[in-house]
Every structure is written in C-alpha cells, then in structure tokens.
Amino acid sequence: MINKDWVPYLQVAPLAILMVLFVAIPLAVLVTLSFWLSDGISLTPTFSFDNYKAVLTSFLTWKLLLATLKFAVLTWFFTLVIGFTCSYFLVFHVKNLKLQIALFLLCTIPFWTSNVIRMISWVPFLGKEGLFNSFLMMLGIIDRPLEFLLFSDFAVVLTYVHLFTLFMMVPIFNSMAKISPSVIEAAVDAGASPFMILKDIIIPLTRTGIALGSVFVVTLVMGDFFVIRVMGGGQSSNIAAAMKNNIDQLYYPDAAAMAVFLIIAVLVPIVVILRIVDVRAELAR
C-alpha cells in the first residue's frame, strides 16, 4: 500500500525526470562548457571567466544583441497585430461555429508544410527578377527592381512574421473564445462604443493569450539563426548566428558562453511579460 504522502511526488515524478534529463542536465553541461577554454582544435577543462569576459566586453556582442532585440520586437508587433485582428474577426464577426472552425483551420494550412519550404518560397517572390518586382515593373510603378526586398532585414522580419504568426494567433483566439457574449451585449446596452468595448473588455480579457503568444514569438525569434542566414544573405546577423559561427569553427566554449548570455537575454523580456500578466492565475479562472 502506497503512503498517501508519496502520491503527489509520484504524480510529478515522470515530468520531473523528463525535465532533469532534457533541460537541467543539458543546461548544466552548457554552463560547465562555457568556463572551459578552446584553441579551435582541442578543449581544455578548466574554470575560467575568459569566455564571458570576451563576450561581455565585445562591442560586436552588444551590437548583435540589439539586432536580435530589433528582430524580436518587430516580429512581435506585426504578429500581434495580425494575430489579434484575425482572432477578433473569427470570434466576434463569424457567428456560425462550423464556419469559424473552418476559417481557423484555413489559417493553419500554410503551417502544414515545412518551415524551410515556406521560408524559401519567399526567394522567387522577392528576388530582383521575382514575381513582385516583375509585377511592379509591368505596371510601370518602378523602373528598376527593388533591392531591399530580399537578403535584408526586411526579408528576415517578413519571414519571421510568416513563420510565427500562428504561435501568436492561437493563444489569442483561445482567450477571446472564452469571453462570454453576454458581457459584450451588456456593454453595448450600457452605451459603450466599439472602441471602448475593445479597450476595456476584449483586450484586458485577452491579455493571457497575448502574453503566451508573446513568449512563444520572442523566444522563437531570439533563438533562430537559420532564417537570418538564408533570408539575410549575409547582410543581417544576430547572437544565435554568431554562436553557429563559433560552433562551425570548433570554439565550443565561446559558443556556450554566448548561449548563456542569450538565455539571460531571452529570460529578461519573458520575466517582464509574466510580471505584467499573471498567466497562471488567469489560466486558473
């Protein structure tokens, strides 16, 4: 007979074991490696702050951090606008539940394919001789191709928005769907304008979805290097891309120190978001 005092521990044991194996141990290895030294050929097990000193005193590191934050903020803003607008339309303007579900599933269809395929599909569309430039030149709007469309910060942000909008939309849609129609009807009967309903009812009641979507988008953008490499064309970079360069050159401790720095940088906006919105309390409602 199992002691009742052990039941809660047994219930959380499977998840705890998984967290230890796939989160705690890899993170501990990463932190340990960040104190080692490397000459690009061999690793020297030691305890040195040289890697952190090189990371924190490098102007390039802070420049890359600003670039990373720039991509994260721009992507967050556009995904929030698109995700909130689409969710608002589906929840409050599509009254038929089956049609609502069908339209929501329609929004997810592009995400049934690989991220790589969806990313690469922008290249023939945005290139100098791509469909968009050819269309504008055919209409006489421009007389030469727009060069900023591809292999630029614009292309990187556009691709991020395309790839990660669903991660913002789903939590917002879920939060909006929980809002009782009677609350909106009561506000309308009290003489509230559509803007007041949006500002005072819908947005506050949707903040949990906005917070969760923001966490997803910010972490995905700040940890990505592949989109930067392909869509930036060497014209854009971030901390994750710099880490990949160190790994390619076998400077694993340098990459590990930069990874720890990136983890801290990612945690800062997440903590701010979670301080503004108590997600656990909101979800418990």
N, C-alpha and C positions, 0 to 999 in steps of 0.2 A: 504494500500500500504506500503510495507516494505521499509524502508530507505536503499538506496544503501550502505551507510556507514556500515550498520549492516550485509550485505551479507557475507563478509569474516569471521566474527565471527560466524555466523550461520553455515557456512560450516565446520568450525573446531570444533564446539561445540560437536558433537557426539563423536569424537575421544578424545577431551579434557575430557569429562565426564568419558569415559572409563579409561583413564589414571589416573584420580584422584581416581576413585573407586578401580581400581585393581593394581595401582602402588603407587601413592602418599600416600593414606591412610594406606595401609599395611606397607609401609616403615616407615611412621610416628609412627605407633604402635610399630614396631620393635625397632626403636631408643628410644622411650619412655620406653619400657620394659627393654632396656639394662641398664638403670640407676636405676632400682629397685633392691631390694635385695630378696634373697630366702634362706631358710634353708632346702630346699628339700621337705618341706611339704606345707608351705604357702608362699605367696608373700607379700612383704612389699613395698607399693608405697612410694617412696622417690626419692631424687635426689642425687645419689652417683656415684663417679668415681671408686669405688672399683672393679667393674667387669672389667673395662678397664685396671685398674692397674694390676689386676691378669692376664689378657690376655697378655698385652704388656711386662710384666716383667717375664713371664714364658718362660723358655728355651724350654719347650715342644711345645709351640705355634710356635716359630720360626723354630723349627725342623720340625713340621708338615707343615709349610708354604713352607719350602724348598722342602719337599717331594711332596707337591701339585704342586709347580712350575716344579719340575722334571717330573712328570707325564704329565703336560700340554705341556712342551717343547718337550718331546719325542713323544707324540701323535701328536702334531702339525707338527713335522718334517716328520714323516712317512706318515701321511695323506696327507701332501703337496706333497711329492714325488709320492705317489700312485695316488692321485687325478690329479696332473699336468700331469703325464705320460699318464694316461688313457684318459684325455681330449685331450691331444696333438694328441694321436693316432686317436681318433674318429673324431676330427675336420680336421686334415691335411692329414690323410692317408686313411680315408674312404670317398671316393668321392660320393658314392650313398647316397642321403639324407635319403631314406627309411631305408637302411641298417644302417646308422648312428643312426637314431632314435631307431631302433630295438635293436642295441647293447647298446645304452644308457639305454633303458628300462630294458635290461637284467641285467645291473649293479645294477638296483634298486630292482630287485626281492627279494634278501635277506632281504631288508628293509620293505617288505610287512608283515613280521611276527613281533611278539613282541620282544622288546629288551631283555626281560628276557629269552625268548626261545633261542634267538641267543647267549646270554651270557652263559647260562647253557650248550649249545651244546658243548662248549669247554672242559667241565669237563671230559666226557668219552673219548675225543680225546687226552687230555694232561695228564691224570692221570698216576700213576705208572704202572697200568695194562691197560692203554688206548691203542687206536689204533696206535698212533705214536710210543710209546715206544715198543709195541709188534712188529711193523714192523721193527724197527731198530734192535731189538734183533734177529728177524728171519733172517735178512740179515747178522748178525754177526758183525755189526758195533759197538755195545755196548754189554757188558756182564751183565749189571745191569741197571734198569730203571733210567732215568734222573729225578732227584727230583725237579729241578728248574723250570720245565715246568708248574707246577700247584701250586696254592697257593703261589704266589711270585709276585715280581714287574714285572717280565717278563709276567706273565699271565694277570696282570692288564693292562699293556700297549698294549698287543696284543688284548685284548678285547675292549679297547678304540678305537684302530685303526679300528677294525672290525665294531664297532658301529657307528663311527663318520666320516668315510672316505667320505661318500656321502655328508655330510654337507660341506666338502671342495671341492669336485669334482663339484658339481652343479654350484656354483658361477664361478669357473674357466672355466668350459665348456661354460657357458653363455658368459663370457668375450671373450674367444677365438673364439666363433662362430661369434662375431661381427667384427673380423679382416677381412678386405677385401682381397680376394685372389690376387687382383692386386698389393697390397703392397708387398706381398711375391714375386710375379713374377718380380716386378721392382727390388727388392733386388737381386734376382737370376741373372737377366740380367746385373746388375751392378757388378757382380762377387763376391757377398757375399757368404761365406761358410755357411753350415747349422748351425754351432755353432754361427756364427755372427748373423744370422737371429734370432736364439733363444735368444741370449743375448741382441741384440739391438732393436729387433722388438717385438717378441712374449711376452717375459717376461714383458717389460715395458707396453705393451698394455693389459696385463692380470693382472696387479697389483691390480685393483679394485676387481676382483674375488678372488685373493689371500688374500687381506685384509679382505673381507667379510667372506670368509671361515675360516680365522684365528680367527676372532672374534667369530664365531659360535663354533669352536672346543675348543678354550681356555675357553670360558665361560661354555661350557658343561662339560669339564673335571674338572675344578676347583670347580664346584658346585655339583659334584657327590659324593655320599658315598656308593651307593648300589653295584657298581662294585668292589669297594675297599673291602667291607665286604665279598662278595661272592668269588671273584677270588683271593683276597689277603689271605684269610684263616686265618686272624689274624696276618699275617706276614707283612702286609702293612697298612698304615693309612694316612689320610690327615685331613685338617681342617674340612671339611664337616662331616667326620666320627666322629670327636671329638664333633662337635655340636650335632650330633644324640645321642651320649652317654649322653651328658648333658640333652637333652630333655627326654631321657628314665628315667633319674634319677630325673626328675622334676625341674632341675635347669634351668628354662627358661631364667632368666636374664643373666646368664653366657653364655647360647647359643646365646642369642640376641646380646650380646657384641661381641662374636666371629663372628657372622654373619655380623655385621657391619664392623669388621676388614677384613673379607673375601671379602665383597663388594668392599672395598677400594683396596684390593689386586688384585681383578679382574679388576677394573677400570684402574689400572696403565698400564698393557700391552695393554688394549684396546685403551687408550689415545695415547700411543706410536704408535700403529698401525695406528690410524686415523690421527696422526700428520705426519706420513711418507706419507700416501696416503690420499688425499682429496677425499673421497668416493663420497660425494655429487656433487662435481664438475665433477668427472669422469662419474657419472651416468647421469648427465645432458647433456652429449655430444650426 
